[in-house]
């Protein structure tokens, strides 16, 4: 999810700096579908128009560094934690994780952008079983504190945090 956001941002930078012809060649070089990325831009513009129509303020990470963090993705990652807090996992060894809710042993997919430098904490959306392992297919790096700050129902992670520390 954050990877896709970063790809879209990079596409927009290419488009702004070099125009549509060079952005198109950038897409082909990286095996990306230019029309899909353009469609993402249109959807984003529609969402921004709807927010304005409803009177909901929207701001960029540059305008609100307290929400965006150093990469401008903290707000998105925090929203993902809010929805997927039950699917959190802590690293056991490089690339191997333990799910906080179930204790299941999980492995990062070798195709993951996180695989080379596995973060301490992740939330995941999907897993796949093989004969040997359960692989996390869609993971997002998170900060441990977010689990208790942004906790879902009850005090789920206060209990888990006490057990694991």
C-alpha atoms as one frame of an Amber mdcrd trajectory, in Angstrom:
protein
   0.000   0.000   0.000   2.742   2.477   0.893   4.808   1.112  -1.998   1.948
   1.870  -4.383   1.633   5.376  -2.943   5.356   5.942  -3.497   5.131   4.628
  -7.076   2.298   7.056  -7.806   4.250   9.962  -6.285   7.272   9.081  -8.405
   5.088   8.915 -11.542   3.705  12.391 -10.777   7.260  13.717 -10.327   8.262
  12.251 -13.708   5.175  13.740 -15.313   5.809  17.187 -13.835   9.543  17.271
 -14.637   9.618  15.635 -18.062   6.101  15.611 -19.514   3.866  12.737 -20.534
   6.169  11.205 -23.181   9.068  10.733 -20.756   6.713   9.673 -17.961   5.321
   7.035 -20.338   8.793   5.709 -21.077   9.531   5.687 -17.327   6.399   3.548
 -16.835   7.449   1.102 -19.559  10.982   0.884 -18.179   9.571  -0.027 -14.745
   6.830  -2.245 -16.192   4.031  -0.029 -14.876   0.714   0.680 -16.528   0.650
   4.395 -17.340  -3.129   4.500 -17.747  -3.664   3.005 -14.289  -1.372   5.621
 -12.741  -3.210   8.383 -14.614  -6.504   6.936 -13.362  -5.155   7.097  -9.792
  -4.532  10.814 -10.313  -8.100  11.299 -11.519  -9.523   9.402  -8.532  -7.399
  11.471  -6.148  -8.665  14.676  -7.763 -12.265  13.442  -7.420 -11.728  12.640
  -3.741 -10.239  16.083  -3.115 -13.239  17.721  -4.850 -15.630  15.668  -2.689
 -13.768  16.654   0.486 -13.961  20.323  -0.536 -17.672  20.006  -1.364 -18.329
  18.482   2.071 -16.230  21.112   3.816 -13.649  18.619   5.043 -10.157  20.066
   5.228  -7.455  18.181   3.385  -3.762  18.832   3.734  -0.511  17.380   2.534
   2.202  15.876   4.693   4.273  19.000   3.970   1.551  21.113   5.610   1.230
  18.744   8.585   4.638  17.181   9.323   3.269  16.054  12.694   1.051  13.589
  10.786   3.277  12.811   7.828   6.569  11.985   9.467   9.830  12.209   7.589
   8.578  10.312   4.526   5.075  11.753   4.421   3.522   8.308   4.902   2.967
   8.185   8.660  -0.648   9.315   8.327  -1.392   6.551   5.833   0.442   3.950
   7.890  -1.396   5.039  11.057  -4.718   4.632   9.225  -3.654   1.127   8.174
  -2.802   0.305  11.816  -6.235   1.536  12.856  -7.882  -0.949  10.489  -5.470
  -3.872  10.772  -4.287  -3.707  14.393  -5.257  -7.351  14.936  -2.900  -8.332
  12.110   0.216  -6.928  13.740   3.418  -8.948  13.957   6.796  -8.500  15.637
  10.071  -9.653  14.129  11.615 -12.740  15.710  14.651 -12.996  13.427  15.406
 -11.345  10.064  12.281 -11.776   7.961  10.545 -14.114  10.425   7.652 -12.748
  12.483   5.243 -13.790  15.220   1.658 -12.562  14.888   0.708 -10.708  18.065
  -2.886 -11.916  18.153  -2.444 -15.601  17.282   1.266 -16.228  17.797   1.447
 -17.700  14.281   4.901 -17.941  12.695   5.033 -15.759   9.574   7.686 -15.022
   6.958   7.991 -11.969   4.749   7.564 -12.791   1.089  10.975 -12.523  -0.631
   9.315 -10.250  -3.227   8.315  -7.746  -0.538   9.918  -4.305  -0.539  10.536
  -4.905   3.189  12.347  -8.210   2.744  15.938  -6.864   2.543  15.588  -4.798
   5.721  12.781  -6.319   7.801  11.248  -3.787  10.203  10.703  -4.571  13.876
   6.897  -4.301  13.592   4.458  -4.772  10.699   0.760  -5.078  10.047  -0.298
  -7.379   7.246  -3.308  -7.720   5.039  -2.908 -11.138   3.474  -0.944 -14.341
   3.906  -0.356 -17.397   1.753   0.440 -20.906   2.938   3.047 -23.071   1.262
   4.114 -26.561   2.247   6.807 -25.059   4.483   5.755 -21.576   5.645   3.033
 -18.988   5.921   4.128 -15.939   3.932   2.957 -12.371   4.466   1.987 -11.009
   1.044   1.066  -7.459   1.950   2.911  -5.854   4.861   3.315  -2.300   6.104
   6.055  -1.133   8.445   4.657   0.412  11.627   5.880   1.817  14.909   5.176
  -0.219  18.061   3.761   2.799  19.900   1.005   3.171  17.297  -0.537  -0.107
  18.421  -1.365   1.328  21.837  -1.959   4.922  20.650  -4.359   3.880  17.904
  -5.751   0.806  19.589  -8.993  -0.639  18.399 -11.716  -2.066  20.607 -10.890
  -2.411  24.309  -7.284  -2.355  25.416  -6.175  -5.186  23.140  -2.552  -4.128
  22.757  -1.998  -2.992  26.310  -2.429  -6.634  27.334  -0.314  -7.958  24.446
   2.432  -5.389  25.136   2.638  -6.455  28.778   2.918 -10.122  27.791   5.704
  -9.576  25.223   7.927  -7.111  27.080
